[in-house]
Amino acid sequence: MIKGPMARVRALPLRVQDGAVAVVLMAFSIASLVDHNPNDPKTDFWAYAIAVVGMGALAWRRTNPLGTLIVSAGAAVAMSSLGYGEAGLPFAAMVAFYSVAAHARRRIRLVAFLLLGVAFVVLLLTNPTSDFHEADFLSNALAFAVVWIIGEGVRSRRERLANAIERAERLERERAEDARQAVSSERLRIAQELHDVVAHAMSVIAVQSGMGAHVIDTQPDEAKKALQAIETTSRTALDELRRMLGVLREQGDSGGALAPAPRADEVHTLIETVRAAGVPVELHWDGMTADVMPPDSVLLNRYRILQEALTNVLKHAGTASVVVTIVEHVGETTLEVVDNGRGLAAAARKPGTPPGHGLVGMRERVALFGGTLEAGARPGGGFRVFARLRWSDTADSRARPMADHQ
């Protein structure tokens, strides 16, 4: 893309731009001294030196505005007080004064006002040679005030723009962080769901296949029941996996719909699956008296915690019986799973037993609702899991009839 002359100038470094302006003004200043009166003996080397220094200081007007003002204003006062004439140096002082207003900090801007006042006082005191009178003071004060207002306006607009850019960048960073956390939370949620579904299904299949292999020669009917349980469990697990993996599909794909939150029927089916695996399960369920159920999020996590606890019984408790107690009141759901087997801790001590993530997942699910989880070996043998999920009877908990739990 071809750039115009002004665009190419703006692309140059600030020091180069200001230096070029200073050189041009120095040339005009020297020309004015020569043209003013070339035969005047007062227009000597010092006059040209002061003009060059006063105008040359503008090369630093944006990087060091106060220093530029001191040099240019001092040169203007010296030039007039010594009777050399102005040579354009008051204009250089005005440019430096504008630069202080536009680029300097508040404290430096206050110093600039004091410096300008001192310059005016010196010019008034040396008025026989400077030819600077009260009327000149008023006109110059007005001109410098206008320059200051313009500089303040430029600085204010630049600061507002910088603040707007900073806010936009901060909001972008916050959006990126929120998106990152959302992705991380979703990955964790999917990992928990996959773990719960796969671990439970594989535990049931392992128990049933072992039992079927043991009785296939002596009790073929029992072996057939075990194979049927394996088929049912595997199909159910595959269906759940398809529904969860559908979440990862593109938006608008109808295959990504999630299954409804597990209700009482699903809980009873889970219990029957464990019973079919050879583990006696006793269920006690005390529901609420109001016509309200926990929100879907509580129902799902209640089911997953129960599923994980029963999966641990299948994997680690050996020959055991289980008592499941669910108590639901408005604002709180508690779940207790107690077995009398050898316990999770004892199974974990077996050589080659890999550490699991079930208890970690249960703690994370409970933490979502500000609840508590207690999990550990019982003094008399076996293992106990107790989870409390807290929720509120608000718009989140949509009113609907309680299912028959018994």
C-alpha positions in Angstrom: 0.0 0.0 0.0 1.4 3.4 -1.0 1.6 5.9 1.9 1.1 9.7 1.5 3.7 12.2 2.6 2.1 12.9 6.0 1.8 9.2 6.7 5.5 8.7 6.0 6.4 11.7 8.3 4.2 10.3 11.1 6.0 6.9 10.8 9.3 8.6 11.6 10.6 8.5 15.3 9.4 11.4 17.4 13.0 12.6 18.0 13.5 12.8 14.2 10.2 14.7 13.7 11.0 17.2 16.4 14.6 17.6 15.3 13.5 18.4 11.7 11.1 21.1 13.1 13.8 22.5 15.3 16.2 22.7 12.3 13.6 24.5 10.2 12.9 27.0 13.0 16.6 27.6 13.5 16.9 28.5 9.9 14.0 31.0 10.1 15.4 32.5 13.3 18.9 33.0 11.8 17.3 34.4 8.6 15.3 36.9 10.7 18.4 38.1 12.5 20.2 38.6 9.2 17.2 40.3 7.6 16.5 42.5 10.7 19.6 44.6 10.3 22.7 42.9 8.9 24.8 46.0 9.7 23.7 46.2 13.4 26.8 45.5 15.5 24.6 44.1 18.2 23.7 41.2 16.0 26.9 39.3 16.7 27.9 35.7 17.4 26.0 35.5 20.6 22.8 36.5 19.0 23.1 33.6 16.6 24.2 31.3 19.3 21.2 32.1 21.5 18.9 31.7 18.5 20.4 28.3 17.6 20.2 27.0 21.2 16.7 28.3 21.8 15.3 26.8 18.7 17.4 23.6 18.8 15.9 22.8 22.2 12.6 22.0 20.5 14.2 18.7 19.3 13.5 17.4 22.9 10.1 19.0 23.4 8.3 15.6 23.9 11.0 13.6 25.6 12.0 16.4 28.0 9.3 19.2 27.8 10.4 21.0 31.0 14.0 21.2 30.0 13.0 22.4 26.6 10.8 25.1 28.1 13.7 26.3 30.4 16.1 26.6 27.5 13.7 28.2 25.0 12.2 30.6 27.5 15.6 31.5 28.8 16.8 32.1 25.3 13.8 34.3 24.5 14.4 36.4 27.7 18.1 36.7 27.0 17.6 37.7 23.4 15.1 40.4 24.3 16.9 41.6 27.5 20.2 42.0 25.6 18.6 44.0 22.9 19.0 41.5 20.1 15.4 41.4 19.2 13.1 38.4 19.4 14.2 36.3 16.3 11.1 34.0 16.7 12.2 32.7 20.1 8.8 33.6 21.9 7.2 31.2 19.4 9.7 28.5 20.5 8.8 29.2 24.1 5.1 28.8 23.3 5.7 25.5 21.6 7.7 24.3 24.6 4.9 25.5 27.0 2.3 23.6 24.9 4.5 20.5 25.1 4.6 20.7 28.9 0.8 20.9 29.0 0.4 18.0 26.5 3.1 15.6 27.8 4.3 16.5 31.3 3.1 15.3 34.7 1.1 17.5 37.0 4.0 18.6 39.2 6.1 19.6 36.2 3.2 21.6 34.8 3.0 23.6 38.0 6.8 24.3 37.7 6.2 25.5 34.1 3.7 28.1 35.3 6.2 29.4 37.9 9.0 29.5 35.2 6.8 31.5 32.8 5.9 34.0 35.6 9.7 34.5 36.3 10.3 35.1 32.6 7.6 37.8 32.4 9.0 39.5 35.5 12.6 39.5 34.1 11.3 41.0 30.8 9.3 43.7 32.7 12.4 44.6 34.8 14.6 44.9 31.7 12.0 46.8 29.6 14.5 49.5 28.6 16.3 47.0 26.4 13.6 44.3 26.0 10.8 46.8 25.2 8.4 44.6 27.1 5.6 46.6 28.9 2.4 45.9 30.8 0.3 45.7 27.6 2.7 43.1 26.2 2.4 41.1 29.4 -1.4 40.9 29.1 -1.3 39.9 25.4 1.5 37.3 26.0 -0.3 35.9 29.0 -3.5 35.5 26.9 -1.5 33.8 24.1 0.2 31.4 26.5 -3.1 30.6 28.2 -4.6 29.6 24.8 -1.6 27.4 24.1 -1.9 25.8 27.5 -5.6 25.0 27.0 -4.9 23.4 23.6 -2.1 21.3 25.2 -4.4 20.2 28.1 -7.1 19.2 25.6 -4.6 17.1 23.6 -3.3 15.4 26.8 -6.8 14.7 28.0 -7.8 13.1 24.8 -4.6 11.0 24.7 -5.2 9.8 28.3 -8.8 8.9 27.6 -7.7 6.9 24.5 -5.0 5.2 26.5 -7.5 4.3 29.3 -10.0 3.0 26.8 -7.3 0.8 25.2 -6.2 -0.4 28.6 -9.8 -1.3 29.6 -10.4 -3.1 26.3 -7.2 -5.1 26.8 -8.2 -5.9 30.4 -11.6 -7.0 29.3 -10.1 -9.2 26.6 -7.8 -10.8 29.1 -10.7 -11.4 31.5 -12.8 -12.9 28.7 -9.8 -15.1 27.7 -9.4 -16.2 31.3 -13.1 -16.9 31.8 -13.1 -18.9 28.6 -10.0 -20.9 29.8 -11.7 -21.6 33.1 -14.9 -22.6 31.4 -13.0 -25.0 29.2 -11.1 -26.4 32.2 -14.3 -26.8 34.2 -16.0 -28.5 31.3 -13.1 -30.9 30.7 -13.1 -31.8 34.4 -16.9 -32.4 34.3 -16.6 -34.6 31.3 -13.7 -36.5 32.9 -15.8 -37.1 36.0 -18.7 -38.3 34.0 -16.6 -40.6 31.9 -14.9 -42.0 35.0 -18.2 -42.7 36.8 -19.8 -44.3 33.8 -16.9 -46.4 32.7 -15.7 -47.4 36.2 -19.1 -48.6 37.3 -19.9 -50.5 34.1 -16.5 -52.2 34.0 -16.8 -53.2 37.7 -20.2 -54.8 37.1 -18.9 -56.5 34.0 -15.8 -57.8 35.8 -17.8 -59.2 38.7 -20.5 -60.8 36.4 -17.9 -62.3 34.0 -16.0 -63.8 36.9 -19.1 -65.3 38.4 -20.3 -66.6 35.0 -16.9 -68.2 34.4 -17.1 -69.9 37.8 -20.6 -71.4 37.4 -20.8 -71.9 33.6 -20.2 -75.7 33.9 -22.3 -76.4 37.0 -25.0 -73.7 36.8 -25.5 -72.7 33.2 -28.7 -70.8 34.0 -26.8 -68.6 36.4 -24.0 -68.1 33.8 -26.7 -67.1 31.3 -28.0 -64.5 33.7 -24.5 -63.1 34.2 -24.0 -62.8 30.5 -27.4 -61.0 30.2 -26.4 -58.6 33.0 -23.1 -57.9 31.2 -25.0 -57.2 28.0 -27.4 -54.8 29.7 -24.7 -53.0 31.6 -22.5 -52.6 28.5 -25.4 -51.3 26.4 -26.4 -48.8 29.1 -22.8 -47.6 29.4 -22.5 -47.2 25.7 -25.7 -45.1 25.5 -24.4 -42.8 28.3 -21.0 -42.5 26.6 -22.7 -41.5 23.3 -24.8 -38.9 25.1 -21.8 -37.4 26.9 -19.6 -37.4 23.8 -22.4 -35.7 21.9 -21.7 -32.6 24.0 -18.4 -32.3 22.1 -20.1 -32.2 18.7 -20.7 -29.0 16.8 -23.5 -26.7 17.9 -26.9 -27.5 16.3 -26.2 -31.3 16.1 -29.2 -32.9 17.6 -27.1 -35.8 18.6 -25.5 -33.7 21.3 -28.6 -33.6 23.6 -27.9 -34.7 27.1 -30.0 -37.2 29.0 -32.5 -36.0 31.7 -31.2 -35.9 35.3 -31.4 -39.3 36.9 -34.5 -39.6 39.0 -35.8 -42.3 41.4 -36.2 -44.9 38.6 -32.5 -44.6 37.6 -31.4 -44.9 41.2 -33.4 -48.1 41.7 -32.0 -49.4 38.4 -28.5 -48.8 39.7 -29.3 -50.6 42.9 -30.7 -53.5 41.0 -27.6 -53.7 38.8 -25.4 -54.0 41.9 -27.7 -56.6 43.4 -27.5 -58.6 40.1 -23.7 -58.5 40.5 -24.1 -60.5 43.8 -23.9 -57.7 46.3 -27.0 -57.4 48.6 -28.1 -53.7 48.8 -30.6 -52.4 51.3 -32.1 -49.0 50.4 -33.7 -46.5 52.8 -35.0 -43.3 51.2 -36.7 -40.5 53.2 -38.1 -37.8 50.9 -39.4 -34.4 51.5 -43.0 -33.7 52.4 -43.3 -30.6 50.1 -44.1 -31.0 46.4 -40.6 -30.0 45.4 -37.6 -31.9 44.2 -33.9 -31.0 44.2 -32.7 -29.2 41.1 -31.4 -31.3 38.2 -27.7 -30.6 39.1 -28.3 -32.1 42.6 -30.1 -35.1 41.1 -27.2 -35.8 38.7 -24.5 -35.4 41.3 -26.4 -37.5 43.9 -26.6 -40.3 41.3 -22.9 -40.0 40.4 -21.8 -40.1 44.0 -24.0 -43.1 44.7 -22.7 -44.8 41.5 -19.0 -44.2 42.5 -19.6 -45.4 46.0 -21.2 -48.6 44.8 -18.5 -49.1 42.2 -15.9 -49.0 45.0 -17.9 -51.6 46.8 -17.8 -53.9 43.8 -14.1 -53.3 43.2 -12.8 -53.4 46.8 -15.2 -54.7 49.3 -15.2 -58.3 48.2 -18.1 -60.3 49.7 -20.2 -57.6 51.4 -23.6 -56.2 51.9 -24.4 -52.5 51.5 -26.9 -50.2 53.2 -27.8 -47.0 51.2 -29.6 -44.2 53.0 -30.8 -41.1 51.1 -32.5 -38.3 53.0 -33.9 -35.2 51.3 -35.1 -32.0 52.8 -35.7 -28.6 51.3 -32.3 -27.1 50.7 -30.3 -30.3 51.6 -29.7 -33.8 50.3 -27.6 -36.4 52.2 -26.4 -39.8 50.9 -24.8 -42.5 53.0 -23.3 -45.8 51.6 -22.0 -48.3 54.2 -20.7 -51.7 53.5 -19.3 -54.5 55.8 -16.6 -55.7 53.4 -12.8 -55.5 53.7 -12.8 -51.8 52.8 -11.2 -49.6 50.3 -8.0 -49.0 52.3 -7.3 -52.7 52.6 -7.8 -53.2 48.9 -5.5 -50.3 48.1 -2.7 -52.0 50.1 -2.6 -54.8 47.6 0.5 -54.8 45.5 -0.1 -53.5 42.0 -3.4 -51.8 42.9 -3.4 -48.4 41.0 -4.7 -45.3 42.8 -8.1 -44.3 41.8 -9.8 -40.9 41.2 -13.2 -41.8 42.6 -13.0 -40.1 46.0 -11.4 -37.1 44.4 -14.3 -36.9 42.0 -16.8 -37.2 44.7 -15.2 -34.4 46.8 -15.2 -32.1 43.7 -18.9 -32.9 43.1 -19.8 -32.1 46.8 -17.7 -29.0 46.7 -19.8 -27.6 43.9 -22.7 -27.3 46.3 -20.8 -26.2 49.4 -21.3 -29.6 51.0 -19.2 -32.1 52.9 -17.9 -35.6 52.2 -16.8 -38.1 54.7 -15.2 -41.3 53.4 -13.2 -43.8 55.4 -12.9 -47.2 57.0 -15.3 -48.1 59.7 -13.9 -49.2 63.1 -15.8 -52.5 62.9 -14.8 -53.2 59.4 -16.1 -52.1 56.0 -16.2 -48.6 54.5 -18.5 -45.6 54.8 -19.2 -42.7 52.4 -21.3 -39.8 53.6 -22.1 -36.9 51.3 -24.1 -33.7 52.0 -25.3 -31.5 49.1 -26.7 -28.1 49.9 -29.1 -26.4 47.6 -31.9 -23.7 47.9 -35.6 -23.9 47.3 -35.5 -21.1 44.7 -36.2 -20.7 41.1 -33.3 -23.1 40.5 -35.5 -25.8 42.2 -38.4 -26.0 39.8 -41.6 -27.2 41.5 -42.6 -30.7 40.4 -44.2 -33.7 42.1 -41.9 -36.0 44.1 -41.3 -39.4 42.6 -42.3 -42.4 44.6 -39.0 -43.5 46.2 -40.2 -46.4 48.1 
